[in-house]
Amino acid sequence: MVHINIPYICGVNIVSFVHALITAYNSNYLFINDTYTFLNITKYKSNELDQLYQIIPIFTLCYSLFHIYDVLKLKSDFIIHGILLLSASIFCLLFDKNHCLAVCLIIESSTIFMHLSRAFSYFYLKILFVITFILYRGILFPCITYNHYYNNYDKIVNIEFEEIIILLLALSFNILNAYWLKIIFERIIYKKYD
C-alpha cells in the first residue's frame, strides 16, 4: 500500500482544513450573494449559474479520495462520510449536477471550527464549532434538502433517477449529521454533569 505523509500542524489535518476553508468560503459567498438561487439550486441547470458552482465540487472530488484514505483508520461513521462524499462527487460530476454539490458543501463551515477547536483549547472555538454545526448541518442543510424535495416532487414521485439519487445522498448526509449532532450534545451534557 502507498504510504502518504499527511501534514499536520498543531494536530490539524492541513489537507482537510484547507478543503473546509475553500469550500466553506466559496459556498458562503454564493449563499450571501444570491440566497434564493442557492436555496433552490435544483431549479437551475448548471449552464444558468456562476462558474463557481462547477469548480468547488471538482476540488471536493480530489479531496474525497484523500479523505477516504485518511479515515480508514477511524470509526465507521467517518468511513461512511468519506464514501458518501466520494459517491456524491462522482455522481454530480457525471450527471452535470456539480451545482447541487456546491450548495451542500456549505456544511464545511463547521469543519473549520472543528479543526481550530482541536488545535487550540479556546472555549470560544468550541462554542463556534457547536453553533456553526447546528446552523449549517442541523438547520440550513435540512432546509436545502427539503427545498430539493419540494421543488422536484413530481420528478421524485415519477422516479426520475437523478433527483432520487440527489435526495438519497442528501438524506444520508442529514442522517449522519444528526448522528454527529447527537454525539456533540451527549458530550456537552456529559461534561456538564461530570
VEXDREN-2710 file (C-alpha; in Angstrom, 1 decimal):
% VEXDREN-2710
k/r/px/py/pz
1/MET/0.0/0.0/0.0
2/VAL/1.2/3.5/-0.8
3/HIS/2.3/5.5/2.3
4/ILE/1.2/9.1/2.3
5/ASN/2.6/11.6/4.8
6/ILE/-0.4/13.6/5.9
7/PRO/0.6/17.1/7.0
8/TYR/-0.5/18.1/10.5
9/ILE/0.1/21.4/12.2
10/CYS/-1.0/21.7/15.9
11/GLY/-2.9/18.5/15.5
12/VAL/-4.9/19.8/12.5
13/ASN/-5.0/17.8/9.3
14/ILE/-4.0/20.6/6.9
15/VAL/-5.5/19.0/3.8
16/SER/-8.9/18.7/5.4
17/PHE/-8.6/22.2/6.9
18/VAL/-7.7/23.8/3.6
19/HIS/-10.6/21.9/1.9
20/ALA/-13.0/23.2/4.5
21/LEU/-11.7/26.8/4.1
22/ILE/-12.0/26.8/0.3
23/THR/-15.4/25.1/0.1
24/ALA/-16.9/27.0/3.0
25/TYR/-15.7/30.3/1.8
26/ASN/-17.0/29.9/-1.7
27/SER/-20.3/28.3/-0.7
28/ASN/-21.0/31.1/1.8
29/TYR/-20.0/33.6/-0.9
30/LEU/-22.6/32.1/-3.2
31/PHE/-25.2/31.9/-0.4
32/ILE/-24.8/35.6/0.6
33/ASN/-24.7/36.9/-3.0
34/ASP/-27.8/35.0/-4.3
35/THR/-29.7/33.4/-1.4
36/TYR/-32.8/32.4/-3.5
37/THR/-30.8/30.6/-6.2
38/PHE/-28.6/28.9/-3.6
39/LEU/-31.5/27.6/-1.6
40/ASN/-33.4/26.5/-4.7
41/ILE/-30.4/25.3/-6.7
42/THR/-32.1/22.2/-8.2
43/LYS/-34.5/24.5/-10.1
44/TYR/-31.5/25.5/-12.3
45/LYS/-29.3/23.9/-14.9
46/SER/-25.6/24.2/-14.5
47/ASN/-25.2/26.5/-17.5
48/GLU/-27.5/29.1/-15.9
49/LEU/-25.3/29.6/-12.9
50/ASP/-22.0/31.1/-11.9
51/GLN/-19.0/29.0/-12.8
52/LEU/-18.0/28.8/-9.1
53/TYR/-20.9/26.3/-8.7
54/GLN/-19.0/24.0/-11.0
55/ILE/-15.5/24.5/-9.7
56/ILE/-16.0/23.9/-5.9
57/PRO/-17.1/20.2/-6.3
58/ILE/-14.2/19.3/-8.5
59/PHE/-11.9/20.3/-5.7
60/THR/-14.0/18.1/-3.4
61/LEU/-13.8/15.1/-5.7
62/CYS/-10.0/15.3/-5.4
63/TYR/-10.2/15.8/-1.7
64/SER/-12.6/12.9/-1.2
65/LEU/-10.0/10.4/-2.5
66/PHE/-7.6/11.6/0.1
67/HIS/-10.3/11.7/2.8
68/ILE/-11.2/8.1/2.3
69/TYR/-7.6/7.1/2.6
70/ASP/-7.2/9.3/5.7
71/VAL/-10.3/7.9/7.6
72/LEU/-9.7/4.2/7.0
73/LYS/-8.1/4.1/10.5
74/LEU/-11.0/5.9/12.1
75/LYS/-14.5/5.0/13.2
76/SER/-17.1/3.7/10.7
77/ASP/-19.1/7.0/10.7
78/PHE/-16.1/8.8/9.2
79/ILE/-15.7/6.0/6.6
80/ILE/-19.4/6.3/5.7
81/HIS/-18.8/10.1/5.4
82/GLY/-15.9/9.5/3.0
83/ILE/-17.8/7.1/0.9
84/LEU/-20.8/9.4/0.7
85/LEU/-18.6/12.3/-0.2
86/LEU/-16.9/10.4/-3.0
87/SER/-20.2/9.0/-4.3
88/ALA/-21.8/12.4/-4.3
89/SER/-18.8/14.0/-6.0
90/ILE/-18.7/11.3/-8.8
91/PHE/-22.4/11.3/-9.3
92/CYS/-22.6/15.1/-9.5
93/LEU/-19.7/15.3/-12.0
94/LEU/-21.1/12.5/-14.2
95/PHE/-24.7/13.9/-14.3
96/ASP/-23.8/17.6/-14.5
97/LYS/-25.1/18.3/-11.0
98/ASN/-22.0/19.9/-9.6
99/HIS/-24.0/23.0/-8.7
100/CYS/-26.1/20.8/-6.3
101/LEU/-23.0/19.6/-4.5
102/ALA/-21.5/23.1/-4.3
103/VAL/-24.5/24.1/-2.3
104/CYS/-24.2/21.2/0.0
105/LEU/-20.6/22.0/0.7
106/ILE/-21.7/25.0/2.8
107/ILE/-21.8/22.5/5.7
108/GLU/-18.0/22.5/5.7
109/SER/-18.2/25.8/7.5
110/SER/-18.5/24.0/10.8
111/THR/-15.4/21.8/9.9
112/ILE/-13.2/24.9/10.1
113/PHE/-14.1/25.5/13.7
114/MET/-13.8/21.7/14.5
115/HIS/-10.2/21.8/13.3
116/LEU/-9.4/25.1/15.1
117/SER/-11.0/23.9/18.4
118/ARG/-8.9/20.7/18.2
119/ALA/-5.7/22.7/17.6
120/PHE/-6.3/25.4/20.2
121/SER/-8.0/25.0/23.6
122/TYR/-10.0/28.2/23.5
123/PHE/-13.6/27.8/24.7
124/TYR/-15.0/30.2/22.2
125/LEU/-13.7/28.0/19.3
126/LYS/-15.6/25.1/20.8
127/ILE/-18.7/27.3/21.0
128/LEU/-18.3/28.5/17.4
129/PHE/-18.0/24.8/16.3
130/VAL/-21.2/23.8/18.1
131/ILE/-23.1/26.9/16.8
132/THR/-21.9/26.5/13.2
133/PHE/-22.6/22.8/13.3
134/ILE/-26.2/23.4/14.5
135/LEU/-26.8/26.3/12.0
136/TYR/-25.2/24.7/8.9
137/ARG/-25.7/21.0/9.4
138/GLY/-28.7/20.9/11.7
139/ILE/-30.8/23.7/10.2
140/LEU/-29.6/25.0/6.8
141/PHE/-28.7/21.7/5.1
142/PRO/-32.1/20.1/6.1
143/CYS/-33.8/23.2/4.6
144/ILE/-31.8/22.8/1.4
145/THR/-32.8/19.1/1.3
146/TYR/-36.5/19.9/1.9
147/ASN/-36.3/22.5/-0.9
148/HIS/-34.9/19.9/-3.3
149/TYR/-37.8/17.6/-2.4
150/TYR/-40.4/20.3/-2.7
151/ASN/-39.0/21.7/-6.0
152/ASN/-38.7/18.3/-7.5
153/TYR/-41.6/16.4/-6.0
154/ASP/-43.2/15.5/-9.4
155/LYS/-39.8/14.1/-10.7
156/ILE/-39.2/12.2/-7.4
157/VAL/-42.7/10.5/-7.4
158/ASN/-42.2/9.7/-11.1
159/ILE/-39.0/8.0/-10.1
160/GLU/-36.5/10.2/-12.1
161/PHE/-33.2/8.7/-11.3
162/GLU/-31.1/11.8/-10.9
163/GLU/-33.5/13.6/-8.5
164/ILE/-33.9/10.4/-6.4
165/ILE/-30.2/9.9/-6.1
166/ILE/-29.7/13.5/-5.0
167/LEU/-32.4/13.2/-2.4
168/LEU/-31.0/9.9/-1.1
169/LEU/-27.5/11.3/-0.8
170/ALA/-28.8/14.5/0.9
171/LEU/-30.9/12.4/3.3
172/SER/-27.9/10.2/4.1
173/PHE/-25.8/13.2/4.9
174/ASN/-28.6/14.6/7.0
175/ILE/-28.8/11.3/9.0
176/LEU/-25.0/11.3/9.5
177/ASN/-25.2/15.0/10.6
178/ALA/-28.0/14.2/13.1
179/TYR/-25.9/11.3/14.5
180/TRP/-22.9/13.6/14.9
181/LEU/-25.2/16.3/16.5
182/LYS/-26.4/13.7/19.0
183/ILE/-22.8/12.9/19.9
184/ILE/-22.0/16.6/20.3
185/PHE/-24.9/17.1/22.6
186/GLU/-24.0/14.0/24.6
187/ARG/-20.5/15.3/25.1
188/ILE/-21.8/18.7/26.2
189/ILE/-24.3/17.1/28.7
190/TYR/-21.7/14.6/29.9
191/LYS/-19.2/17.3/30.6
192/LYS/-21.8/19.5/32.3
193/TYR/-22.8/16.7/34.8
194/ASP/-19.3/15.1/35.1
END
